[in-house]
Amino acid sequence: MLRSVAGSLTGVPPSPVTIPIQEGVSFDLDELLTIDAIRTHTKTEDIPSVTDEQLKLYRKAAFEQAELFTNLLLIKNIRREEVVTPPRRFIDDVRRTFTHRLKYAAAEPQVFVYGPGTREMISVDIGTHKVILPNRIFAHMVFDCCRPCSDGPGAVRIMYLAGMKSINDVPAGIIVGVLKYIAWSVSNPGDVLKTVDNRRTVGQDFMKGSNDAAWASGAIDEWRKYVREI
């Protein structure tokens, strides 16, 4: 399918350009972490009151919490666009390149940079946020203007596949943390507040404890290892 990334300054329709970055996909959670594996970990194989629907809800919540904590895309990848503004104009800075940090880790070894006068693929290491871009003034071609025109002087846009390439790339430690989150959720459905268990000291001391499943279960200790500075 063809899609144009260009607009027009002259009223002449731009030629359509094939987007070189694929559409994102959502991963099958049943393939990523099966209900049978969850039941084995939580020791609920013979407990009918813990339903599959309940475990699926806890599983989805656990992966969402892991994504929020690590800033990783774990259950999907997306085609993402970001504005790239060079730190200075070329005439003020003779450096040939500058570094742009992507919001999410790249899932493919190339990113697509486009803007006034440029369309090119730039190499990037899979799983990293760092992209080295050429530092130059982009020529304004009257038949090749696009959204970056309004993003600021010298700005271009970068398009890339963000997240994990496939479920096989999801770190095992993330799965361990998810299992801990689910196990705690099964055992602590929230009907008793841990913070007021010790009623004798409630009026004399600070209330202690937490119902935060990610913290109380130890899942955060597993996920913390995969947090990367952006």
C-alpha positions in Angstrom: 0.0 0.0 0.0 1.3 3.4 -0.9 1.2 6.4 1.4 2.6 9.8 0.8 4.8 11.4 3.4 5.0 14.6 1.3 2.8 17.7 1.1 3.0 20.4 -1.5 3.9 24.1 -1.6 2.8 24.7 -5.1 -0.5 22.8 -5.4 1.2 20.1 -7.4 0.3 16.7 -5.8 3.4 15.0 -4.6 4.4 11.5 -5.8 3.3 8.8 -3.4 6.2 7.2 -1.4 6.2 3.7 -0.1 6.7 3.7 3.6 9.7 1.5 4.3 8.8 0.8 7.9 6.2 -2.0 8.5 3.0 -1.6 10.5 3.2 -2.6 14.1 1.5 -5.8 15.5 0.2 -7.0 18.8 1.6 -10.2 20.3 -0.6 -13.1 21.3 -0.4 -13.2 25.1 -1.4 -16.9 25.1 1.7 -17.6 23.2 3.9 -15.3 25.3 2.7 -16.7 28.6 0.2 -19.6 28.7 -2.5 -20.0 31.3 -1.1 -23.5 32.1 2.3 -21.9 32.9 0.6 -19.4 35.2 -1.4 -22.1 37.0 1.7 -24.1 37.5 3.5 -21.1 39.0 0.6 -20.0 41.2 -0.3 -23.6 42.2 -3.9 -23.2 41.1 -4.2 -26.2 38.7 -6.9 -27.8 40.9 -8.6 -24.6 42.2 -11.7 -24.0 40.1 -12.5 -20.7 41.8 -9.5 -19.2 40.1 -10.9 -19.0 36.5 -9.0 -18.6 33.3 -10.7 -15.2 32.7 -9.3 -14.0 36.0 -5.8 -15.1 35.2 -6.0 -13.5 31.8 -7.0 -10.2 33.4 -4.1 -10.4 35.9 -1.7 -11.3 33.0 -2.7 -8.3 30.9 -2.5 -6.0 33.9 1.0 -7.4 34.8 2.4 -6.8 31.3 0.9 -3.3 31.3 2.6 -2.5 34.6 5.9 -3.9 33.3 5.6 -1.6 30.2 4.9 1.5 32.4 7.8 0.7 34.7 10.4 -0.2 32.1 9.3 2.1 29.2 9.5 -1.0 27.0 6.9 -2.2 24.5 6.4 -5.8 25.5 3.1 -7.0 24.1 3.2 -5.1 20.8 5.4 -3.1 18.5 4.3 0.1 16.7 5.4 2.2 13.8 6.3 5.5 15.5 7.2 8.9 14.2 9.2 11.5 16.2 10.3 15.0 15.4 14.1 15.5 15.2 15.5 19.0 15.7 19.3 19.3 15.1 20.9 21.0 18.2 22.4 23.8 16.0 22.6 24.9 12.4 25.4 23.5 10.3 26.9 27.0 9.8 27.2 27.3 13.6 28.5 23.8 14.3 30.9 22.0 12.1 30.3 18.6 13.6 29.2 16.2 10.9 26.8 14.2 13.0 24.6 14.5 16.1 22.8 12.0 18.4 19.0 11.6 18.6 17.5 9.4 21.3 14.4 7.5 20.4 11.6 7.3 23.0 11.4 3.5 22.5 14.0 0.9 21.6 14.3 0.2 17.8 13.0 -3.2 16.7 14.7 -3.1 13.3 18.2 -2.2 12.2 17.2 0.8 10.2 15.1 4.0 10.7 13.6 6.2 8.1 14.4 9.9 8.2 12.4 12.3 6.0 11.7 16.0 5.7 12.3 18.9 3.3 14.8 17.7 0.8 15.7 14.3 2.4 14.4 10.8 2.5 16.9 8.2 3.7 17.4 5.1 5.8 19.8 5.3 8.8 21.4 2.3 10.5 20.7 1.7 14.1 21.4 -1.1 16.6 18.4 -3.2 17.5 17.2 -2.7 21.1 18.9 0.7 21.5 17.6 4.2 21.6 20.6 5.9 20.1 20.6 7.1 16.4 23.5 8.9 14.8 22.2 11.4 12.2 24.0 13.7 9.8 24.2 17.3 10.9 23.4 19.4 7.9 21.0 22.0 6.5 18.3 20.2 4.5 17.5 21.8 1.2 13.9 22.9 0.8 12.5 21.4 -2.4 9.3 23.0 -3.5 7.8 19.6 -4.6 8.9 17.8 -1.4 7.5 19.5 1.6 5.9 17.6 4.4 4.9 17.9 8.0 8.4 18.7 9.3 8.0 22.1 7.7 6.0 23.2 10.7 8.2 21.4 13.3 10.9 24.2 13.3 14.0 25.2 11.4 16.0 22.3 10.2 13.6 19.8 11.7 12.9 16.4 10.2 11.0 13.4 11.3 12.2 9.9 12.1 10.1 6.8 11.6 10.9 3.5 13.1 9.5 0.2 14.3 9.4 0.6 18.1 9.4 -2.2 20.7 10.3 -5.9 20.5 10.6 -7.5 17.1 8.8 -10.7 18.2 7.7 -12.4 21.4 11.0 -14.3 21.4 12.7 -11.0 22.2 10.8 -10.4 25.4 13.4 -10.9 28.2 12.8 -13.9 30.5 13.2 -11.7 33.6 10.2 -9.7 32.5 8.2 -12.9 32.4 9.4 -13.9 35.9 8.3 -10.5 37.2 4.9 -10.9 35.5 4.4 -14.3 37.1 5.2 -12.8 40.5 2.7 -10.0 39.9 0.0 -12.6 39.0 0.8 -14.9 42.0 0.5 -12.0 44.4 -2.8 -10.8 42.7 -4.3 -14.3 43.1 -3.3 -14.5 46.8 -4.2 -10.9 47.6 -7.4 -9.9 45.7 -7.7 -6.7 47.8 -10.5 -7.6 50.1 -8.2 -7.1 53.2 -6.0 -4.0 53.4 -2.4 -4.9 54.3 -1.9 -1.4 55.7 -4.3 -2.0 58.6 -3.5 -5.6 59.4 -1.9 -4.7 62.7 -4.7 -2.7 64.3 -2.9 -2.4 67.6 -0.4 0.1 66.2 -2.5 1.9 63.6 -3.3 4.8 66.0 0.3 4.9 67.3 2.5 4.5 64.3 2.5 5.2 60.6 0.5 2.8 58.5 2.8 0.3 56.9 2.6 -2.0 53.9 1.1 -1.7 50.4 -1.5 -3.1 48.1 0.7 -2.3 45.1 1.0 -5.7 43.4 4.1 -4.7 41.4 6.0 -3.6 44.6 4.6 -6.1 47.1 5.1 -9.1 44.9 8.8 -8.4 44.1 8.0 -7.9 40.3 9.6 -4.5 40.3 12.9 -6.1 41.4 12.8 -8.2 38.3 11.8 -5.4 36.0 14.2 -2.9 37.4 17.1 -4.7 35.6 15.7 -3.8 32.2 15.2 -0.1 32.8 17.4 1.8 30.4 18.1 5.5 30.5 16.5 7.2 27.5 
